[in-house]
Amino acid sequence: MSVAKSLFAKGSSKPPSLREEISAFLGKETSFEGKMTFQGMFRLEGRFEGEIFDSGTLIVGEAAVIKGKIGVHTIIISGHVEGDLFAKGRVEIHSSGKFYGNLLTSSLIIDEGGVFEGCCKMEETHQEESPSLIPHKEDHPESS
């Protein structure tokens, strides 16, 4: 009987997405509301409500809760995320992760036990701005 290897078991003790050094961290007891941008890798363990745009890799820890609009290169979800998510690179939802909302990405990985509820559009993302599935903060809602 062969044993299946996980995506992260090949040649490294760390997942490929975690080889970079974390440049910022918000702890479990932290709550933040507003607009955020960052470069590199950011780990969030607390609560965040607002907008994150034009950013690198966001790691959402198991205790984290995020509500809002997110535009990043890569997101790794082990906690709870609600809202609109645009990822130029990839989205990983780990076994403890939960995502509820609209998703646009070119690569999606969901581990067994991970939760995704919402709309997903997958395409190669070459444009500089988020497509219309996820409106920018400057966009005004149109009446139907």
N, C-alpha and C positions, 0 to 999 in steps of 0.2 A: 504494500500500500504506500503510495507516495504522499508526502506531506506538502500541502500548499504553502507557499511563501507569500507573505504580504508584500505590498508595493514597497514598503520601507525596509524589507529584510535584505535587499541586495547590496552587498559590499560596504555598508556603513551602519554604524550603530545609531546614527541619527537620521531622521527623515531628510530627504534631499532639500526640502523647503526650509529646514531649520539649521542649515550649515552656516548661514549668515549670522552676524552678530546683531543682537537686539539693540536698537538705538534709543528706544523710549519704552516706558513701562507705566501703566496705571494699575495700582494694586486693588485688591478685593474691597477695601473699605473706601474706595474712591468713587465719587459720582461727578460726572462732567456733563454740561449741557452747552451746546453751541456748534461752532464750525471748527473743523480741524483739518490740517494737512501735515504730512510728515514725509521724510525720505528714509529709505532703508527699511528696517523691520520694526514694527511697533506691536507690543504685546499688551492686550487689555484684559484685565481680570475683574474690573469693577463695572459700573453702570455708565452708559453713554447714551445721550439723546441729542440728535442733531444731524449734521452733515459732515461727511469725510470725503474729500475729493482730491484728485491728482496726487495720489499717495502710492507708496511701495507695497510692502507685504504687511497685512494686518493679521495678527494671531488673536483669536477670540478664545480666551481661556474658559474652562468649564463653569466657573462662577460668574462669568460676564453676561451682561444683558445689554444689547444695543438695539435702539429704535431710531430709524431715520433713513437717510439716503447715503449710500456708500459708493464711491468710485475709486477703486484701487487696482493695482496690477494683479495681486494675488491675495486671497483671503483663506484662512484656515479656521474653520468654525468647530469649536468644541463646546461652546456655550449656546446662548439664545440670541438670535438675530431676527429682527422684524423690519421690513421696509423694502426699498428699492435698492438693488445691488447690481452694479456694473463692474465686472472684473476683466481687464484686458488679457490677463494671463490665464489663471485658473481659479476654480472654487473647489475647496476640499471641505466636506462635511464629515467630521469624524463620528464615531459611534455615540458619543454623548451630545453631539451637535444638533441644533434645531434651527432651520431657516424657514421663515414665513414671509412670502412676498413675491415681488417680480425680480427675475434674475436674467441677466444678459451676460454671457461669457462664451469663450471658445472651447473651454475644457471644464468638465464637471466630474468630480469624484465623490461618491457617497459611500461611506463605510456601512457595513451591516449595523443596523440600530440607529443610524443617522436619520433625521427627519427633514423632508423638504415638502412644503405645501405652498403652492402658488403657481405662477406662470413662469415658464423658462423658454428663452430663445437662445439657441446656440448658433454662432456664426463666427467666422474669422473677423476680428475687430481691428481694422486698419485705420479707421478714422480717428482723428484727434479728440473728438467730443463724443459723449455718450449718445447713442442713437435715441430715437423718439420713445422707445419703450420706457426709458427712465429719464424723465425731464430734468433739465438743469434747474438750479435754484432761481435763475433769471427768467425761466419760462413762466408764462401766465396761463392758467387753465382756460380752456375754451369752453364755451357753453354749447350744449348739444341741441 
